[in-house]
Amino acid sequence: MKTLFVLLGMFVIYPCLYAQDAELQACREELARGMSQKNRDSIAAAYCHLGEYYAYRQADSTRYYCEQGLKYAATDKAEPYLYLLNNLADAYFSSGQLDESLKRFRFVLEEAGRLHWDEVEIASVLSSVGVIYRRKEMPDSALVCYNRALALLDNREAYDERTQLLTSIAILYTNTARLKEGEYYIRKALEASKKSDDMDMVMYAAATAGSIFTLRENYAEAAQLLYPVLAKAREQQKPRFVLKIIAYLLSAYYRLDNRDSINHYMAEGDKVAAGLPATNAEVQGYHESLCDILTKMGRYGESLHIQKRMLAARDSSSQTPVDRFFERMARNYAGMKNYPEAMEYYAKAYHTADSLHKAEVETELSELSIKYENQEKELEIARLTQQHLEQKAKTMQWSVAAVAAFSAFLLLAAYYVFRRKRIRKEEELKLAQSYIDGLERERTRLAKDLHDGVCNDLLGIGMNMQYMQPTDESKREILALLEQVRSDVRCISHELMPPKFQVTTLAETVEAYVEGLALPASVQLAFSKENEEIQWSQVPEEVSYEVYRIMQELLSNILKHSGATEIDVTLTLKRKLLTLQISNNGKNYCGDEVRGKGIGLTTIQERAKAVGGLFTTDIQDGSQKFRLEISLSI
């Protein structure tokens, strides 16, 4: 949701933590000046600025400062009174209290009409109300709000508000499975965001676009949008944005079957979610996405554990209807072959859905009865005319036609649902078979390495021990052979283990990996490292992780395909610039990958962009050079 404009335009968001601290300090100094001068307007404006600062960071702090500011704000002037009201309503939304937030936004609209607030600001409030209706699964009401907001923004250069509104409309279409229209509106939002000065809106549009492109199976464009936004959200310390983007990335990596990246970002997402309230909108969205992915991966117990915690913390602001929640829990129990529990939760889902439907119908009937009571009396009098029987006959005809049309619709819908389920099942089987084939190939490779290498070496050692004389020299030979076997086993295990940068630096990890590689006798591999002014321990963990994986991918491809006999690996850290260069004298094995069309180099390019790096290739006759450069903000 869009964070409101800063009241007097005194602060801008700088791309580093130092600037954020400076902004916070400026807000506190402004509040201190207002307090010393005892100027109620200045105090209210300062509290408004503090509430703006904590938006997307700490909803409780935003609510506190807005409530304090309202104690000083004059209610006969729009500014900063309406901004404080709006920010307070937004804080309740961020905390997951949808009903309370909706009530307060409606009050903002009432006060905006009384004080003749600017139409652009009213459009922003309407967009926020539409988001709440969408979250409450009331798409018709949300669309009414969006249409009113679009009319107010017509022919106005309000790029911040337009970006927010178009993004919200794109989400509405996406949630109703109309992905083509959702993509159309999010591209319009991205165009508007290029002229927006609100970095929160830029990140909001880009993150949403990444999720929609992922659903449209446009993974390359999705990653290109999500990685920079994730880096910016981390940099500005906005955990809600970080969690939202991680949820989208997990979906993309699941579709790419990248289990290492799923586990990596899952760990980060759990850490971020632990620091936010359980009812927070982004926390709930992340947990729902995580449960869905874990279920699809067959990790039913982990998914069920999260669902039980969500059920315990559930309140009226929860996003998913309780009947769907029970249905998903039942699927996990079924996956664990706990069929009695599965049946119990399926029954709960059915009875809950039926009860909710009856309650909604009774509420609607009561409202209609009150609203149209007088009109019904007038219609009853009109029905006493001579055309009563004719009208009744026509009504019956239309009813029969409607029933027939509705029955046909139900049949078509049932056929469509059955066909979709069958297609989805076939796709799941294909994915499962692909995963099993990958595991079998990896097991075959490891078995071959162990059989041809370690087992044969151990056989040779046994034969030597049987026929060699027990002299000191023979003992040294046996120890040397055992050391070689230990080294081979270490190389195999080292290749399977992910890097642990909490206890080692990037340079140490790369050096250990290079030294542990099992190379043919014809291949010479040299590694060198150099740093000036900056220590290797200052390189951020997420940067080290991506650089390490890129190095692994390049060396693996060179050894498998290039036929190189000389390989040079150079790692340098100078003046906040981290450089990895790998050169060799092998043949050009890349082919289409050099032109950016292959999967391997595309993955490397995406990893480089995730940490703000630049990856280049220089391919000539008889030589290849790969270079990765990353500017560090340390």
Buried (B, 14 or more C-beta within 10 A) or exposed (E): BBBBBBBEEEBEBBEEEEBBEEBBEBBBEBBEEBEEEEBEBBBBBBBBBBBBBBBBBBBEBBBBBBBBBBEBBEEEEBBBBBBBBBBBBBBBBBBBBBEBBBEBBBBBBEBBEEBEBBBBBBBBBBBBBBBBBBBBEEBEBBBBBBEBBBEBBEEEEBBBBBBBBBBBBBBBBBBEEEBEBBBBBBBBBBBBBEEBEBBBBBBBBBBBBBBBBBBBEBBEBBBBBBBBBBBBBBBBEBBBBBBBBBBBBBBBBBBBEBEEBBEBBBEBBBEBBEEBBBBBBBBBBBBBBBBBBBBBBEBBEBBBBBBEEBEEBBEEBBBBBBBBBBBBBBBBBBBBEBEEBBEBBBEBBBEBBEEEEEEEEEEEEEEEEEEEEEEEEEEEEEEEEEEEEEEEEEEEEEEEEEEEEEEEEEEEEEEEEEEEEEEEEEEEEEBEEEBEEEEEEEEEEEEEBBEEBBEEBEEEBEEEBEEEEEEEEBEEBBEEBEEBBEEBBEBBEBBEEEBEBEEBBBBBBBBEBBEBBEEEEEBEBEBEBEBEEBEBEEBBEBBBBBBBBBBBBBBEBBBEBBBBEBBBBBBBBEEEEBBBBBBBBBBBBBEEBBEEEBEBBBBBBBBBBBBBBEBEBEBEEEBBBBBBBBEBEE
